Amino acid sequence: MKLPIFIADAFTARAFCGNPAAVCLLENELEEDMHQKIAREMNLSETAFIRKLHPTDNFAQSSCFGLRWFTPASEVPLCGHATLASAAVLFYKIKNVNSTLTFVTLSGELRARQAEDGIVLDLPLYPVYPQDFLEVEDLIKTAIGNTLVQDICYSPDTRKLLLRLSDTYNRSFLENLKVNMENLLQVENTGKVKGLILTLKGEPGGQSQSFDFYSRYFAPWVGVAEDPVTGSAHAVLSSYWSQQLGKKEMHAFQCSQRGGELGISLRPDGRVDIRGGAAVVLEGTLTA
């Protein structure tokens, strides 16, 4: 078996920032268990597998492909950064001739289109609902101790819990906050929560670039302690902050160690466009 494989850093214009994903191009069907084995071997938060939908398709000419995402532990229903990485490989390395690509996924059809300043993903927009504090008190206390929480919401579609930290905190506080992942799987083992979003209202930029909101994202339930930049979390965050700020166009920053920027635009059709750059940093052949 020889498979073309790439690593691309998503939601950044610079190599070694943003969120890395492995991207595998499948000329033929892959044995089911091999997807997980390869993802475990790559040991990145996500490995994406792009497959042809018809035998006559080819990666340079066709505009519609199948796409699946695997963490080292399991398959996931949606991954924004690995979708961006997949589109970057097809556009920048394979030189796909189309301006828009469609991916058939577990979350329906997702589109990625080339833009002047990166790639735009058309993703579902997931609503959030108020979450009772007492139900998730143990999880919150385990993760962030006595950090002040201003608002708690839940996204049932994605099973993500969103914690808005107090407006009294700034970006530096969120960046340096020590989040305890170790006992979360014991504290929350019902299956209700699969991801934890910490978010903070943005600050006026002054001399530096201003952002509408900041976030960090943790998903030990699917084998990812902290994810550097997360498209699927922003499909939830966009819904929340659009309501809070009364804005349809937003600029977001995910405050992980690697960091990443996302441009957000709520669409009239109830979905969300999330824009980001990507840098392909590795290409090679997987042999087994």
Beta strands, then each sheet from edge to edge (+ up, - down):
strand 1: 2-10
strand 2: 19-26
strand 3: 47-52
strand 4: 64-70
strand 5: 75-76
strand 6: 100-105
strand 7: 108-115
strand 8: 118-124
strand 9: 129-130
strand 10: 149-155
strand 11: 160-165
strand 12: 195-201
strand 13: 213-219
strand 14: 224-227
strand 15: 249-254
strand 16: 260-266
strand 17: 271-276
strand 18: 278-287
sheet 1: 5+ 4- 3+ 2+ 1- 18+
sheet 2: 5+ 4- 6- 7+ 8- 17+ 16- 15+ 13+ 12- 11- 10+ 9-
sheet 3: 5+ 4- 6- 7+ 8- 17+ 16- 15+ 13+ 14-
end
